Amino acid sequence: MKLFNSAVIIACSLAVMASSASSTPNCGTDGKTLIVGTQFGIPPYDTLSSAKVPSGFDVDIACQLRKYIGFDDVKFTAVVPNNDAAIASNAVTMVISPLTELNTNTTSLTTEAFIKYADFSFGLLFNGSVPAGYDATNALANLAAATDVVGYIVNSNEGQIYTDVGGPVVAYPDLATAITALKGGFIAAIFSSSAIVNNASTNDSALASLEDVVLPSGTLFDQFRATGIGIAVNPACCQLYVDIKQALADMLADGTYAAIAKKNDVPTTFTPEDFTPASCANTQPNLPQRNAISSFIFDKYCPCDPTVISVSIPIAPVVRAAARS
């Protein structure tokens, strides 16, 4: 039994020894705790139970990164995903959220480095059914023309997009609150991502989703034409960056990504894109090597049990301007 326990300890800590060579500060180089920033209340990506137990696709991805890269445990904390404050202050090792939309605003930042981990498209959620005559190409314009109020999840880009289209918006702290407002007739639709609205309509027959919504033409909207959603890390953390990128590639190759995506009702694959900072171009991945036996032992005796440090994030004003003149 003593030998067996020693084998378990070695299997759980193998990655720590393999990934601790880098001296870059605040990049998770000690292999102890992967501190993940996210915004809760956005199923199927990030959900928090009444007992403060996190779950969802992002949580499962973080748990797999913990295994593939090599961390003792995972802790989650609430952050504003599209703000680099948590990364800049070294409060977190990485940020993962469906609100980290990879567009021209994000990919041009020098304060964060991004690794794409999922595809993205816009979607609308309606109560009952999609209005007659509405489709993916005209829904936003039709809603705005009718001056219909649209809800969005706070800190996402969708509020600004619909404002620029010409319609009034209301921000909600999470999807559940927005759905309550939708069913109550306070808003005409919820503007979010296709995966989010599809998951909502799949789990509630009273709702209808319209996926792959097209943004209006024009340079005003070019900055929001997303290519995907990303994991953000400090650009100085080259080893962490390339290790996350390699781990995601390995998850795609070995079927892990597809399995957890299917479990969480999100697309089971994505098209990788390279946003590697020039300063990290020559850094090579340094992932621990496990055979089938050590992987089995790790999965069985080193389960991922993420805890939550904080659940509160700054909330933007609830009502924004109806239109931009």
N, C-alpha and C positions, 0 to 999 in steps of 0.2 A: 504494500500500500504506500509506503514511503517513496518508493521509486516511481509509482504511478503519479502521486501528488507532485513529485518533482518534474515529471514529464509535462503535467498540466501547466505548471508555472512557467516552464520553458516555452511551451506553445503559446501561452498568453503574452509573454514578454519578448518573444523572438523579434517582432517587428520593431520594438523599442530600441533594441541594440542595433538593428540594421539601419535605422533612420535618424540616429542621434549624432551623426558625424558632423552635420552642418553647424556652424557657429552663429548663424543668423539669429539675432534675438527676436523673441516674441513671434516665432513662426511655428510653434509646436515642436521644436527640435528635440525637446526632452522626451517626447513620446508618451507623456503622462495623460494629459487631458485635452481632448479636442473640444474647444469651446466654440459653439455654433450660434451665430446670430440669425434670427428669423422673425417674421411677423406671424403670430398665431391667428387662428380663426379663418383660415383659407383652405378648406378641404377642396380637393383631396391631397393637398400638399402639406399643410401644417395645421394640425388640430390639437387642442389641449382639452383634456377631460376635466370634469369638476374636481378630480383628485390631483390635477396638475400633472397628468401623464401625457407626454407628447406622442403624437402618432401622425402618420401620413407618409407620402412619397419622399418628401425632403428628409424626414426623420430616418426612414429606411436607407436612403442614400448615404446620410451621414454615418449611420451604423456600419454600412459596408465600407466606407472610407476608413473608418476606425480599424476595421479588420485588414483591409488591403494595405494601408499605409503603416499602421501599427501604433495604436494609442491604447492606454489602459482603459479609459472610459470616455464618455461623451456627455457634455453638459450643454443645455440650450439656454439662451437668454434672448429676451425680446429686444429688437432693434428696429430702426427705420431702415428698411432694406435698400432704398435708393439714396441713402445718405452715407457718406464715407466716414462718419464720426466714429463708429465702433471700430472700423479697421484702422483709422488714423491714430486712435488712442490706444491701440493694442488690447482693447477690451475683449476682442474675440479673435479666434484663429481664422475663422472664415465666416462668410455670410451666404446663406442659401435661401432663396425665396422665389415664388413665381412672380413677385413684383420686381425682381432684378431683370428687367427686360433689356436685352442687348440691342441697343439702337445707337445712333450716332452720338447721343449724349453720353452714354455709358462707355462705349468702346474708345472714345477719345480721351477719357480721363487718365491722368497720370498718377492719381492718388489710389487707384485700385487696379488690380489685374484680374481678368475674368476668364473662367473656364466654362464654356457652354456645356450644360448637362441635360437640356431638353429643348424641343422645338416650341414655338409659340405662335399663336394666332389669336385675333380678337374674336369675342363672342358676345351675344346678347341673350339675356334670360327674361322670358315673359311669363306672366301669370295666365294660365289657361292654354293659350295657343299663340303662335306667331300671327300678328295681324295680317289680314288679307292684303295681298299685293306687296308685302314686305319680303325682300330677299337680302342676301348677303351684300349686294352691290348698292342698295338704296335705303336700307333700314335706318342708318344714322341720319341721313338727310331727311327722310320722312318723319322721324321722331322730332328732329329739330324744327321742321316746318310746322309741325303741329304744336310747337312749344311744349312738348311733353318733358316732364322732369325725369331724368335718368339718375339712378344711383350707381355709385362706384365704391370700391374698397379704398379706404384712406391710404395715402402714400403711393397709390398707383398712378400711372400716366393717363388712365382712361378719363378721369375727370377733366383734365386740361384738354384732351382731344375733343370731347363732346362740347366743351365750352367754346373751342375754336370752330366747331361745326356750326354753333349758334344756338345751342340748347341749354336750358338750366340744369344744374346738377346738384346732387346732395351726396355728401361723403358719409360712409358708415364704417364703424370700427372693425367689423367682421362681416362675413357672408351671411351668417344667420340673422343678424339684425337687418341687413339689407333685404333678405327674403321676407321677413316679417312685414317690412314696409311695402314691399311689392304686393304681397297678398292682401294687405290692408288698403291698397289703392292709392297710397301716398306717392308712388313713383310708377312710371309706365314700363320701365325695364331696368335691368342691371347690366352695366357694361363692364365686362371683365375679360378673361381669357377663355378660349374655346374649351380647354380641359376643365376649367372650373364650372362653366355653365352647363357643359355636357354632364358632368358628374352630378350636379344639382338636379337636373331634369331626370336623370337615370334613377335617382333615389327618391324622387317625389313626382308622382304622375300628374300632379296639379300644375307642374311647371313645364315650359317648352323652351328649348334652346335653339338659337340660330348661330351656327359656327362659321368660322373663316370669314368674318365680317370684313369688308374692304374699306379702307380709309379713303376719304375723298382725295382727288388728285390735287397737286399743288405743293409748292415748297414748304408751306406752313406745316404740313403733316409729314414731310420727309424725315424729320428727326425721330418720328415715332414708328417708322416702318421697321419693326423688330425682326431680328434674325433668330431669336431664341431667348432662353433665359439662362442666367449664369450663376456660378459660384464666384464670389469675390474674395480675394486675399490681398494682403499687403504686397505691392510690387517688388519689395525687397526680399520677399520669401520665395526665392527661385526654386529651392529644393521642394518646398511644399507645393508650389504651383505645378511643377512637372510631375510630381508624385500623384497629385489629384487627377491631373490630365491622363496619366497612364492608367491609374486605377479605374477611371471611367471607361477607357478603351478596353481594359480587361473585362469589366463587367458586361460590356456589350458583346465581347467575343465569347465569354463563357456562359451567357444566358442569364446571369444574375440580374442585369438591368431589366430584361424583358419580364422576368418573374415578379420582381417587386413593382414594376409598372402595371402589370396586369392585376396584381393584388389591389393596387390603389386606383385603378380605372383611369390611367393616363396612357398616352401613346407608348407602345412597347419598344420603340427605337427612336433615334434622333440622328440628324445629320451633323457630325462634328464640324466645327470651324475653328481655325487656328487664330487665337488672339494673344499668342505668347509674346510677352514683352521682349524687346531686342536684348535687354540685359540678361535674359534667362535663356536665350537661344542655345547656348552651349552646355546648359545644365542637363545632366542625364538622370533619369528616374532611378531611385534607390529603394525599391520595394522589397519586403521580406519574401523569401522563397519558401513556400510550404508544399509538401507533398500531400497526397490524399489522406494519409493517416493524421498528420498534424492539423490539417484543415478540419477533419472530423472532430478531433479533440477540442480544437478552438471553438467550433460552433456549438459543441455540446456543453463544454465546461466554462466557456468564457462568453456567455450571452451578452448582447448589448442591452444595457439597462439605463437609457438616458434619463438624466434628471434635469430639472428646470431651476435656473438661478433667479430669473426675473420674468414676469409676464406683462409688465406695464411698459408701454411705449408712448412717446408724445403723439397726441392726436391733432390733426390739422383742423381748421375751422370746418364746421359741418356744412355750411352753405357757401358756395362760391358764386362768382359773378355769372349771370345768365348768358352773357355774350360779350365778345370783344368787339368794340367799335372799330 
